Amino acid sequence: MLFTFNIKYLLIALVLITVSTNSMATEEIFARTPEDTIQVRTLPAARLMATSSSGSYFQNSGSLFGRLFNFIRDNDVSMTVPVEGNLSRAEMRFYIGQSDKRSLPNTDEVRVIDVPERKVVSMGATGSYSEENINDVYIKLEKWLASQSEWIADGSPYAVFWNGPMTLWLFKHFEVHIPVKNNVQ
């Protein structure tokens, strides 16, 4: 009886944590890449908020997130997913949803940018948003690119994060994207 009682409350707690952390953002800008799947996809044109600093993304992600969160709060912008993190420099980007297509100001710390439709090769994964996990997926994508001849890299890789910081690591979904172009000979 005690064991059943504890399991019931554990399951309720896990459901509440999952629901509350996944409901923070209301709009998904594009569909997730399934776990352990590599896809060449076309991402839609979009407006993003971006901030950057010197150093490593993984060393600065907390301060980058804070700047963007403050911008969202100060400008009454809706939270969306995913969030992008550039792997070659300390830069984080939040998408601006369809309901917030009004003019937003650039600040000393945050700039608003428009990006065109773009082609990427992506791979989905689950687990903590650690540098090791992101690099493991990036290496798999690089191997995939080297194993075929239709697509070539056309930009810097970046990570795509789908869950908030309070989500348990086993429920977190992330992707790595590498911009690509067709290898027309």
C-alpha positions as a Markdown table, in Angstrom:
| # | Residue | x | y | z |
|---|---|---|---|---|
| 1 | Met | 0.0 | 0.0 | 0.0 |
| 2 | Leu | 2.8 | 2.4 | 0.9 |
| 3 | Phe | 4.6 | 1.6 | -2.3 |
| 4 | Thr | 1.5 | 2.2 | -4.4 |
| 5 | Phe | 0.8 | 5.5 | -2.6 |
| 6 | Asn | 4.4 | 6.8 | -3.3 |
| 7 | Ile | 4.3 | 5.8 | -7.0 |
| 8 | Lys | 1.0 | 7.5 | -7.5 |
| 9 | Tyr | 2.3 | 10.8 | -6.1 |
| 10 | Leu | 5.5 | 10.5 | -8.0 |
| 11 | Leu | 3.6 | 10.1 | -11.3 |
| 12 | Ile | 1.4 | 13.1 | -10.5 |
| 13 | Ala | 4.5 | 15.2 | -9.7 |
| 14 | Leu | 6.2 | 14.2 | -13.0 |
| 15 | Val | 3.0 | 15.0 | -15.0 |
| 16 | Leu | 2.7 | 18.4 | -13.3 |
| 17 | Ile | 6.4 | 19.2 | -13.9 |
| 18 | Thr | 6.2 | 18.1 | -17.5 |
| 19 | Val | 3.0 | 20.0 | -18.2 |
| 20 | Ser | 4.1 | 23.2 | -16.4 |
| 21 | Thr | 7.5 | 23.3 | -18.1 |
| 22 | Asn | 6.3 | 22.5 | -21.5 |
| 23 | Ser | 3.4 | 25.1 | -21.3 |
| 24 | Met | 5.7 | 28.1 | -20.7 |
| 25 | Ala | 6.0 | 28.8 | -24.5 |
| 26 | Thr | 2.8 | 28.8 | -26.4 |
| 27 | Glu | 3.9 | 28.8 | -30.0 |
| 28 | Glu | 6.2 | 26.4 | -31.9 |
| 29 | Ile | 7.8 | 28.2 | -34.8 |
| 30 | Phe | 8.5 | 24.9 | -36.7 |
| 31 | Ala | 8.1 | 21.2 | -36.0 |
| 32 | Arg | 10.6 | 19.3 | -33.9 |
| 33 | Thr | 13.0 | 16.9 | -35.6 |
| 34 | Pro | 12.3 | 13.4 | -34.0 |
| 35 | Glu | 14.9 | 11.9 | -31.7 |
| 36 | Asp | 17.7 | 10.0 | -33.5 |
| 37 | Thr | 16.4 | 11.2 | -36.9 |
| 38 | Ile | 18.5 | 13.2 | -39.5 |
| 39 | Gln | 16.4 | 15.4 | -41.8 |
| 40 | Val | 17.1 | 18.0 | -44.4 |
| 41 | Arg | 14.5 | 20.6 | -43.8 |
| 42 | Thr | 13.4 | 24.1 | -44.9 |
| 43 | Leu | 12.9 | 26.4 | -42.0 |
| 44 | Pro | 10.5 | 29.3 | -42.5 |
| 45 | Ala | 11.5 | 33.0 | -42.7 |
| 46 | Ala | 11.4 | 34.4 | -39.3 |
| 47 | Arg | 12.0 | 37.4 | -37.0 |
| 48 | Leu | 14.3 | 36.7 | -34.0 |
| 49 | Met | 15.8 | 38.5 | -31.0 |
| 50 | Ala | 19.5 | 37.9 | -30.6 |
| 51 | Thr | 22.2 | 38.6 | -28.1 |
| 52 | Ser | 25.8 | 37.7 | -27.9 |
| 53 | Ser | 28.9 | 38.0 | -25.8 |
| 54 | Ser | 32.6 | 37.0 | -25.9 |
| 55 | Gly | 33.6 | 33.5 | -24.9 |
| 56 | Ser | 31.8 | 30.2 | -25.1 |
| 57 | Tyr | 28.1 | 29.7 | -25.5 |
| 58 | Phe | 28.0 | 27.1 | -22.7 |
| 59 | Gln | 29.8 | 29.4 | -20.3 |
| 60 | Asn | 27.5 | 32.3 | -21.1 |
| 61 | Ser | 24.1 | 30.8 | -21.7 |
| 62 | Gly | 22.7 | 31.9 | -18.4 |
| 63 | Ser | 23.5 | 35.6 | -19.0 |
| 64 | Leu | 22.4 | 35.4 | -22.6 |
| 65 | Phe | 19.1 | 33.9 | -21.6 |
| 66 | Gly | 18.7 | 36.6 | -18.9 |
| 67 | Arg | 19.1 | 39.4 | -21.5 |
| 68 | Leu | 16.6 | 37.9 | -23.8 |
| 69 | Phe | 14.1 | 37.2 | -21.0 |
| 70 | Asn | 14.4 | 40.8 | -19.8 |
| 71 | Phe | 13.8 | 42.0 | -23.4 |
| 72 | Ile | 10.7 | 39.8 | -23.7 |
| 73 | Arg | 9.3 | 41.0 | -20.3 |
| 74 | Asp | 10.1 | 44.7 | -21.0 |
| 75 | Asn | 8.5 | 44.6 | -24.5 |
| 76 | Asp | 5.6 | 42.2 | -23.6 |
| 77 | Val | 6.6 | 39.6 | -26.2 |
| 78 | Ser | 5.1 | 36.1 | -26.1 |
| 79 | Met | 7.4 | 33.2 | -25.3 |
| 80 | Thr | 8.0 | 30.8 | -28.2 |
| 81 | Val | 10.0 | 27.7 | -28.9 |
| 82 | Pro | 12.6 | 26.8 | -30.0 |
| 83 | Val | 15.6 | 28.8 | -28.7 |
| 84 | Glu | 18.8 | 28.7 | -30.8 |
| 85 | Gly | 22.3 | 28.7 | -29.5 |
| 86 | Asn | 25.3 | 29.3 | -31.8 |
| 87 | Leu | 28.0 | 26.7 | -31.2 |
| 88 | Ser | 30.9 | 28.6 | -32.6 |
| 89 | Arg | 30.3 | 31.8 | -30.5 |
| 90 | Ala | 28.3 | 32.9 | -27.5 |
| 91 | Glu | 25.0 | 33.8 | -29.1 |
| 92 | Met | 21.4 | 33.0 | -28.3 |
| 93 | Arg | 18.3 | 33.7 | -30.4 |
| 94 | Phe | 14.6 | 33.6 | -29.5 |
| 95 | Tyr | 12.0 | 33.5 | -32.2 |
| 96 | Ile | 9.3 | 36.2 | -32.3 |
| 97 | Gly | 5.9 | 34.6 | -32.8 |
| 98 | Gln | 3.2 | 35.5 | -35.2 |
| 99 | Ser | 1.2 | 37.5 | -32.6 |
| 100 | Asp | 4.2 | 39.9 | -32.1 |
| 101 | Lys | 5.0 | 41.0 | -35.6 |
| 102 | Arg | 5.0 | 44.7 | -34.5 |
| 103 | Ser | 8.1 | 46.8 | -34.6 |
| 104 | Leu | 10.4 | 46.0 | -31.7 |
| 105 | Pro | 13.4 | 48.1 | -30.7 |
| 106 | Asn | 17.1 | 47.1 | -30.9 |
| 107 | Thr | 18.9 | 47.7 | -27.6 |
| 108 | Asp | 22.5 | 47.8 | -26.5 |
| 109 | Glu | 22.2 | 44.1 | -25.6 |
| 110 | Val | 19.5 | 42.7 | -27.9 |
| 111 | Arg | 19.0 | 43.1 | -31.6 |
| 112 | Val | 15.9 | 42.2 | -33.7 |
| 113 | Ile | 16.8 | 40.4 | -36.9 |
| 114 | Asp | 14.9 | 39.0 | -39.9 |
| 115 | Val | 16.2 | 35.8 | -41.4 |
| 116 | Pro | 15.1 | 34.3 | -44.7 |
| 117 | Glu | 13.8 | 30.8 | -45.3 |
| 118 | Arg | 16.7 | 28.5 | -45.0 |
| 119 | Lys | 17.7 | 24.9 | -45.5 |
| 120 | Val | 19.3 | 22.9 | -42.7 |
| 121 | Val | 20.3 | 19.4 | -41.9 |
| 122 | Ser | 19.0 | 18.6 | -38.5 |
| 123 | Met | 19.1 | 15.8 | -35.9 |
| 124 | Gly | 16.9 | 15.5 | -32.9 |
| 125 | Ala | 17.9 | 14.1 | -29.5 |
| 126 | Thr | 16.8 | 14.0 | -25.8 |
| 127 | Gly | 18.8 | 14.7 | -22.7 |
| 128 | Ser | 20.5 | 17.5 | -20.9 |
| 129 | Tyr | 21.6 | 20.5 | -22.8 |
| 130 | Ser | 25.3 | 19.9 | -22.2 |
| 131 | Glu | 28.2 | 20.7 | -24.4 |
| 132 | Glu | 29.0 | 17.0 | -24.6 |
| 133 | Asn | 25.5 | 16.0 | -25.7 |
| 134 | Ile | 25.3 | 18.8 | -28.3 |
| 135 | Asn | 28.8 | 17.9 | -29.7 |
| 136 | Asp | 27.9 | 14.2 | -30.0 |
| 137 | Val | 24.9 | 15.1 | -32.2 |
| 138 | Tyr | 27.0 | 17.6 | -34.2 |
| 139 | Ile | 29.6 | 14.9 | -34.9 |
| 140 | Lys | 26.9 | 12.5 | -36.2 |
| 141 | Leu | 25.6 | 15.3 | -38.5 |
| 142 | Glu | 29.1 | 16.0 | -39.8 |
| 143 | Lys | 29.6 | 12.3 | -40.6 |
| 144 | Trp | 26.2 | 12.2 | -42.3 |
| 145 | Leu | 27.2 | 15.2 | -44.5 |
| 146 | Ala | 30.5 | 13.5 | -45.4 |
| 147 | Ser | 28.7 | 10.3 | -46.3 |
| 148 | Gln | 26.5 | 11.8 | -49.0 |
| 149 | Ser | 27.0 | 14.1 | -52.0 |
| 150 | Glu | 23.7 | 16.0 | -52.4 |
| 151 | Trp | 24.2 | 18.6 | -49.6 |
| 152 | Ile | 27.2 | 20.6 | -48.3 |
| 153 | Ala | 27.5 | 22.8 | -45.2 |
| 154 | Asp | 26.7 | 26.5 | -45.8 |
| 155 | Gly | 27.1 | 28.1 | -42.4 |
| 156 | Ser | 27.9 | 27.6 | -38.7 |
| 157 | Pro | 26.2 | 24.8 | -36.7 |
| 158 | Tyr | 23.8 | 25.8 | -33.9 |
| 159 | Ala | 21.8 | 24.0 | -31.2 |
| 160 | Val | 18.0 | 24.2 | -31.0 |
| 161 | Phe | 16.4 | 23.9 | -27.5 |
| 162 | Trp | 12.8 | 23.1 | -27.1 |
| 163 | Asn | 12.3 | 23.0 | -23.3 |
| 164 | Gly | 12.7 | 25.5 | -20.4 |
| 165 | Pro | 15.4 | 25.3 | -17.8 |
| 166 | Met | 13.1 | 23.7 | -15.2 |
| 167 | Thr | 12.3 | 20.7 | -17.4 |
| 168 | Leu | 14.0 | 17.5 | -16.1 |
| 169 | Trp | 16.9 | 16.4 | -18.3 |
| 170 | Leu | 15.2 | 13.2 | -19.4 |
| 171 | Phe | 12.3 | 15.2 | -20.9 |
| 172 | Lys | 14.4 | 17.8 | -22.7 |
| 173 | His | 14.5 | 17.7 | -26.5 |
| 174 | Phe | 17.2 | 19.4 | -28.5 |
| 175 | Glu | 18.5 | 19.4 | -32.0 |
| 176 | Val | 21.6 | 20.4 | -33.9 |
| 177 | His | 21.2 | 22.2 | -37.2 |
| 178 | Ile | 23.8 | 22.8 | -39.9 |
| 179 | Pro | 22.9 | 25.2 | -42.7 |
| 180 | Val | 23.2 | 23.4 | -46.0 |
| 181 | Lys | 22.9 | 24.1 | -49.7 |
| 182 | Asn | 22.5 | 21.8 | -52.6 |
| 183 | Asn | 25.8 | 20.5 | -54.0 |
| 184 | Val | 25.1 | 21.4 | -57.6 |
| 185 | Gln | 28.1 | 20.5 | -59.8 |
